[in-house]
Each structure stands twice: as C-alpha cells, then as structure tokens.
Amino acid sequence: MAANSFTRMNIFVTGGAGYIGSICTEALLGAGHAVTVYDDLSEGHRSAVDPRARFVLGRPDEPGNILDAVKEARPDAVMHFAANALVGESMTNPKKYFHNNVANGLKLLDAAVECGVKKFVFSSTCATYGPPDRLPMTEDLPQCPINPYGESKLMFERMLQWYQRIYGLEFVAFRYFNAAGASERFGEHHRIETHLIPNVLRVALDQKPHCEIYGTDYPTPDGTCVRDYIHILDLAQAHMLGLAPGRQGFYNLGNGDGYSVREVVRMCEKVTGKTIPTVEKPRRPGDPPRLVAAAEKAVRELGWQPKHPRLEDIVATAWAWHEKHPNGYPD
Ligand code: UDP
C-alpha cells in the first residue's frame, strides 16, 4: 500500500458491544471503515455500540445465525472479540468457555471461509502461555495454559493456523496482556466486575468499602501478581494496522512494564486522590504470578507505536470515564 492510500473496508465485529470491541469499533469508524457489530449482549451493552455502526443482535446458538449474519454483511474482514474472558470463572465453569470461545467461534470461522473473507483478526490472550519461564514474554514461548480460558483461546489459535494453511484464510491474532483505560466515550463496564482497575476505581467512587487483593504470597517483589497493562486505544491501533493485506501471524500487545496489584492500587490512589482500603484474600485459582509482554514484533512488523504506555495515563482515562459514568452503561 502506498503511504497515504486508504482502503475503506467493511468489517464484521463480533463482541462490538463489549469493552474492547466497542472501542475498536469506534476507532474503525473514526478511520472511515464501515462496521457491522454482531453481539448477543450477554456481556456487552447496546448503548456501548457506536451509533454509526450497523447492529445485529447475535444468536450464536441458533443454527445458521452467524453464517446468515456474515453473508448479509459481506465483510472484507472479521474482527472477533466476542468471548468469555474471565480466568476465575473459567476455573469453575469451563464448559461455558469451550462452548462459546471454541464451538461458537468455529461457526464464525466457517462463515468467514464460506463468505470469502480476506482477513480474520482474532482477540487472543497472554493466558495462552501459562506461567512463562522467562520475562518479558516473546511470541515463541511455549503455550501451556493453566486455565480453561487460556486453553480455549489457544484452541482457536490452532484452528486459525489450520484454516490459514488449508483454506488460505489470512489471520492476525493479538495476544493481549491486560487491557485497561477508556476512550472519551466508551469504557469498561462488566455486569459482574472482576477486573482489578475498575474494581479499585469503584472503591474510589464510594461504591465499595475496599478492594480485595487475591494472593500476597506469590514469588514477586511484593507478593502480589504482576501484570502488563495496555491502553485500550493502543490495542485498537494495532487492530487497524493488522488489517493491511499480507499482515499475518501472532503478536503480543503489551507495554513491557509489569505492575503488581499493590502498585496498581497505589496508582489509583494517586490518580483519584482517594484512599483505597484493601483486604488481603487467598490466591485466585488460575492466576500466573507474572505476565509481562515483549511486543517488539508488533512494533517491527506492523509499525505499532503505543501512544499511552504510562500506567498513570491508563488509569487516568479509566477514572475519567468512571467518574462520568458511575453506573456504567444504562443497559
Ligand atoms: N485482582 C485482585 N483483586 C481484584 C481483581 C483482580 O487482586 O479485585 C488481581 C488478579 O488476581 C490478577 C490481577 O489482579 O492477579 C489482574 O486481574 P484481572 O482480573 O484484572 O486481569 P487478568 O490478569 O485476570 O486478565
């Protein structure tokens, strides 16, 4: 592609009413692409769907529903965000993860092949690696997930590789580290919130008396788990770069900086100016102690340039959104 040329694409976004999907949809539309959002609203919110997008209420368990929706949209590319994504829940309800993330995902993959989709962009995760034997984590590390969430995403990655080899489906799979932050308009609202930053911010909003710390005896400097937090707008940028023809493969998306749970809580105190009481709890099953990305491959091959790498800025954008939307989305 010439430097300034722009190809307007028609993109089918599953999970476009969810946290990451809604903000990627906003970015795609802002860049001039056309978007169909397909979402069953089990986790997402109707009001999180950018009004410039076409919305289809997904019914992935109805035979033919996904295929019909893809046929009607006739997309150039599919971005597949729709999934269940909670490590802890996957340890108690693995069935949900394999049915939705693998079986429903496969219906979408088949529909993409049948409809001649040129590019499939997949939301994968660092949870496909399991506890790494070295940090920061490059894409060639062994993938040995320790929870059904990571396993379900790895199964989908493997299906993608075979579909690429045999059907020629071009794909980019992004292994996200910990997505956080907000755009001006859209943010993170889960009906049952389990993620660290929004939970801490709810304490700052006086909606909870304290935040829980899951595990203080990990082999990390302060005993709490270390994660690599990545701004949602930087994730969105990577997705757009992944759309270019010929771009293909697996990419980590993170900043290369690890922050412990306690450090995140302290940063939230700094940004909000509030004291955040904490209560120490046992470890949450399925959590690896430390996950930190090496994302040089995305920088080198896709030209990805994270614009908001500082944890303080990430938390500040999340806080701005939560202050403006203390009860999240209305639906
Ligand atoms: N965590 C915590 N208290 C919370 C939520 C999360 O201590 O209220 C910990 C969790 O055990 C993990 C880290 O914070 O070590 C990040 O968890 P999150 O659920 O945000 O993302 P994950 O890494 O599971 O994708």
Residues whose N, C-alpha, C, O or C-beta is under 5 A from the ligand:
A	BS01	UDP	V87 T194 H195 L196 I197 N199 E212 I213 Y214 C225 V261 R284 D287
